[in-house]
Each structure stands twice: as C-alpha cells, then as structure tokens.
Amino acid sequence: MLLLFVLGFFLCLLSQCTSKDKGVLGPIPFPKDNPFNAEIAEFGKQLFFDKRLSLDNSVACATCHVPSKAFTDGKKLSEGIDGKLSMRNAPSLLNVAFQHTLMADGQVPTIEMQALVPLRDSAEMANNIHQLLIKLNSIKEYRQKSLRLFNKEMDAYVLTRSLANFQRTLISDNSPFDRYYYKHEESAISKEAKYGWKIFSEELYCTQCHPAPYFTNFAVENNGLYADYTKIDDKGRFRINGDSAEIGSFKVPSLRNLTLTSPYMHDGSIEKLDDVLLFYSKGGNKHPNTNPVISPFYLSKEKRYALTEFFRSLEYVKLQSN
C-alpha cells in the first residue's frame, strides 16, 4: 500500500485536477484569485522541495511534509534549522484544499496565508520574507518563471500563490474504503475492515468528530489529551483568543491515511495507533474543556484490530483519470 502511495501520488495530481471524476470528496475548491494552473502548481511543487526557502538552505517544506509519509515527517515534533524543534507535530497536507482553516488551532483562513507561517517561524525556516524574495529573485530560473506566469518578479503574492496552488493538488481520494462504501465494491476491503467501520460508525461516537467522507468535522475541539494545561506551553486555540474555554482545543484531524502518519496528537505524544484507541476508550484524561461526546467505552483486542483494519482502508491509492 505504501508503494502505491509513493508511486501513484504525483502521477495523479494533474488528472485529479482536470478529471471529470472528482472522487468522493468533490471538486477541489480552488479560490477565484488562485485558480488551478498546471504550470503554477508545478512551480509551487519546485518551491515546496527547495531548501533555499530556509535561512540556511537546510530545510524545505518537504522536510516536514514527506510524500512517502502522507506528507508528514514521522517525528514527534518537526525539526527546523539548526536542529530546532517546532511546537507541534507536522500535520498531513493531503486534502488540505478542503480545510476550512489552517494550523492546529485553526487561526489561519487560507493556504496562501498559511504558507508564510513556517517560512518566518524561528523554529522552522526562520526567514525574513524580504530577504528571502531577494534570494529567490537572484535565481534566474525562478525569476523567469515568475515573470512568465505572473508578469512580475518574485514577491509574496507569487510565492504564496504558487505554493498554495501546488498544495491544493495533494488529494487523497478513492481509497479502498471509498470504493467499498461509495462505489459498492464489496471486495475492496476485508471483512475485518467492514466490521471496524461498523464499530466506528454505529457503536462508538467517532463519526461525531470524524464523519465521512473527509473524516473530520473541521472543528476545533478539546479531546482531553491532558488533564491540566497549566504547565504546558501550547494551550491550543487559547493562544489566539485568550478564552479559557478554548484551553486545550485543537483542530480535529482527518483520519484518512491515519496508519501512515504516526506519531499522533498535535504534539506527537502518542506513538502507536493502538494506544490512541486505548486513550479514547478511557474517555481521555478528563480536562474540564473536553468535548462531552468523549466518554469511556470498552474495546476488545478483536475490535481494536478491526478498527485498525478500517483505518488502513482509508489509505491513499491512485485516483484513476477518465
């Protein structure tokens, strides 16, 4: 499955954006001020993999968002320049086009705006945007592409639009579960995965926060990860609004490709998927702001295995073009 993910991913980008079959997630929502453009997306891809976007030329966007790891990095906390650790675990960029807000506390409204955050973060790429643009314009190929595609030299508009155009093509669709549930291909997933879906959707409360087809409700919630945040620097959305009711609240992640994106939680504090299931089965750690839907339940070893097989059925496979 991982091999399919790696080999199929970049082959499907253009077909996904131009195919009549948009998959179960629907048409990719490109904004009017940054519509899909194959050349701009390719330019954005080139920038995404270029370490020169960081202050010391050591870190690219792809350093923390690795294609073979479902555009995460497999680390507890992402590592920026000089070995500095970021505050949070790198989220997957797959299906980021459908996100209503960006960042773990949901404070950034567009992918274009979000692109500036890691570029300036002192623990990530640590760049001064003005100095970065001077550097990028000194690269003949980049300056020429910017002039041809945008009719101007590299500036923040060109940089953010190009990166965002590429990132919106990162679509994970037509998984085995999608073929089973939406296209009625009974053989697409195993009987264990079908049982896991039944547990997920009928026995537990999972779909209240992780409904199909996106497997997220796009909300910012407290999942009870910690009982007490007084000694924890990252208090989630509380950092944005200063509202004590939002202490410990973070964006609900999609469960698509979950089995490829360990470690888990916003701070990478849970290594194994089975431990995530055990965490939720005890009802979290009972923080006062915990979403009340999170309550204890019993999961046998058989049910945990079935749920894992269901999650595995949500892994990416190549979307076939028309």
Beta strands, then each sheet from edge to edge (+ up, - down):
strand 1: 220-222
strand 2: 249-251
sheet 1: 1+ 2-
end
